[in-house]
């Protein structure tokens, strides 16, 4: 009897172990199948994305060129000309303003040292050899020193206005190109929409294919005009801020220069 119980217990343990092993194997197989399915699902979009990238992966300049060609040349050409001329003037102004930048503190020290060592003529020579509007203003003030400090201050103020006008030269044209580019873009939109409605009127039916061309040209023209206006506006704002900084530097240096001449005149 004991042997019978032992045999039955052994059979029960083996059966339980077998069932557990089968269940664990089934679970492992299910997890493997799920992981394979997930990998296949993740790989499929990646493959589709790579395929789309291969088909649509064109350089940006090629896309822009194609869009310009698709737009109406009658409206795209003036917009591109506004961009070219506006950038040319903006780059020229930036170069000019960078050349106008002067270390005013060092210049004032040189002028003061030249006044103490060689007088007015030595100071004028230092200003003549220094590049920038600040040195030019100083030279104008020194040139009128023999007429009194009042004449010096008037010369500094007057020639400062002249220098500021030279720095602002060309800004009007950049602002004009910004306005023209925007107006041409919106005008192209209006003309494109009029053409779309003319097509509808001629066909006597509303069809997407009839109006798609006109609307596309209108939107491309508007987009081009706005892009040109934004680019030129960025350059315009940078140039204006640069001019403001130079004008503030000129005014501060002129005050210090007047103080130096007053001190020199008191000797």
Buried (B, 14 or more C-beta within 10 A) or exposed (E): EEEEEEEEEEEEEEEEEEEEEEEEEEEEEEEEEEEEEEEEEEEEEEEEEEEEEEEEEEEEEEEEEEBBEEBBEEBBEBBBBBBEBBBEBBEEBBEBBEEBBBEBEEBBEBBBEBBBEEEBEBBBBBBEEBEBBBBBBBBBBBBBBEEEBEBBBBBBEEBBEEBBEEBBEBBEBBBBBBEBBBEBBBBBBEBBBEBBEEBBEEEEEEEEEBBEBBBBBBBBBBBBBBBBBEBBBEBBEBBBEBBEEBBEBBBEBBEBBBEBBEEBEEE
